[in-house]
Amino acid sequence: MNPTRERELLEHYEELIDEMFEFKIGEMEYSAVRAWKAIDPRAFQQGFNEYVDMVLEEEEYEGVISIDYKGEH
């Protein structure tokens, strides 16, 4: 995967995490991504790797469907 695509996927993944989760200590709210990276960077990386695999599988599946559909004409 090229670095630009990987960076795009990382940005999207981080946006998803921050939208889905809140991280609060007392009354202070922090970025869930920053907290996750600081607390368990390996788990964050594993989650990102799984996200990338899922996206690539979906793109591959969509490509197969598109090719099959075009082949019927």
N, C-alpha and C positions, 0 to 999 in steps of 0.2 A: 504494500500500500504506500502511496506517495505521502510525503510529510504534510502536504496541504490538506489532503483528504483526512488524514489522521487528526490533524488539528481541528478541522471542522467537526468531526465526530466527537472529539473530546469536549469542545465548546458546547455542543448540543447535549451531551451526556451530563455535563456539569449544570446546565440550565435545567434539565429534567430533575436532577437530584435536588437542587435548590427550590424548585417549585413544589416538589412532592414532600419534602421534609423540613421541619423546623428544628433548630438547635438552640435551646435557651438554657442559660444559667442564671437563675434568679429572674430578674427583669430584663437582662441583656439577651439580645438575639444575635446569633452569628450565622454566617454562611454554613450550611450543612456540608458543602464540599470542603471548605477550609477545615472544618472540625474533623471530618472523616479522614482527610489526608494527614492531619496532624496526629490523630489518635491511632489510626491503623492504615498506613499508606499501602500496605500489601493488599488489604481487603479492597481498598479503593481501586487499585490497579486490576485486581481480579474482576471486580464488577465492571470496570471499563472494558476489559478484554471480552467478557461475556456479551456485553452490549454490542461491541464491534462484530463479534461472530454472528449475533442475531441479525444485525443490519446487513451484513454481507450475504447471509443465507437468504434473506428476504429479497435482496437485489438480484441474486442468482435465480431464485424461484420466479421472480417477475420476468426476468430475461428469458427463461425457458418457456413460460406461458406465452410471451410475446412471439417467440420464434415458432412455437407450435401453431399459434393462431394464424400467423402469416403463411405458414406452410400449407394451410388448408385451401387457399385460393387457387 
